[in-house]
Amino acid sequence: MRVLILPDARAGGRAVADIVARVVQEAGSAGERPVLGLATGSSPLPAYRELIRRHRTEGLSFAGVEAYLLDEYVGLPAAHPQAYRQVIRRELTDALDIDPSAVHGPDGTHPDPATAAAEYERALTKAGPVAVQLLGIGTNGHIGFNEPGSSLRSPTRVTTLTERTRSDNARFFRSLAAVPRRVITQGLETICRAEHLVLIAAGAAKADAVAAAVEGPLTASCPASVLQWHPRATVVLDEPAAAGLRHGEHYRYAAALDLG
Ligand code: F6R
């Protein structure tokens, strides 16, 4: 696992944008259609702003890219501003030259969410592997909406949010009562099929979850700890999010040597 501790979230955004841009450019020059795995929530926003900037000012093109979301609320109308397909359009893809029909997410409006989850798993298997999967981390260690206790081998499925996640996400809604209870999420096994996992965290509220994920035991009690088991995982942190790490000095030293 590579751990990058950067001065602030903007620097983290640039580091993540470097990773995504390299994949998009290399696939573009090889005539391939890269598959990106996108997260919603606050954590990836600095990276999305930087990708939009590079698209506008440096000609970074997303024309051939396919994008797959991690998760979706069950039961929000498709046009709801907090439905993740709306969020990703607003925060990223509408500002890029990606084909809107190439942006995919679980169908949270499906009358049978379990069927929608199974269909999404099949679509991902067919389109994959995802070249880079961006991830945020919940204050309880979730990735996607795999809450503590999720099987490390879970597939895409319908699951239930913890009350902690609902209250963490209430800031996006009118009230806590408006936050859905059920979601469709890529499973931990689904996420781990991606070639490169990139987890982004900023702020002191994430410090305990980050320490558990990076240096705690590999356990379903901290779903993000599954990154320890992945052959290629990068964790991009600002200083407050890295504050609970025991080996922070070594990560800084190793990253400085990598930069040469
Ligand atoms: C969102 C997602 C979640 C968030 C996590 C952190 O698609 O899968 O795991 O990444 O809840 O949310 P923020 O970034 O808003 O702190």
Boltz pocket constraint, residues with backbone or C-beta under 6 A from the ligand:
constraints:
  - pocket:
      binder: B
      contacts: [[A, 38], [A, 39], [A, 40], [A, 41], [A, 42], [A, 43], [A, 44], [A, 70], [A, 71], [A, 135], [A, 136], [A, 137], [A, 138], [A, 142], [A, 143], [A, 144], [A, 145], [A, 200]]
      max_distance: 6.0
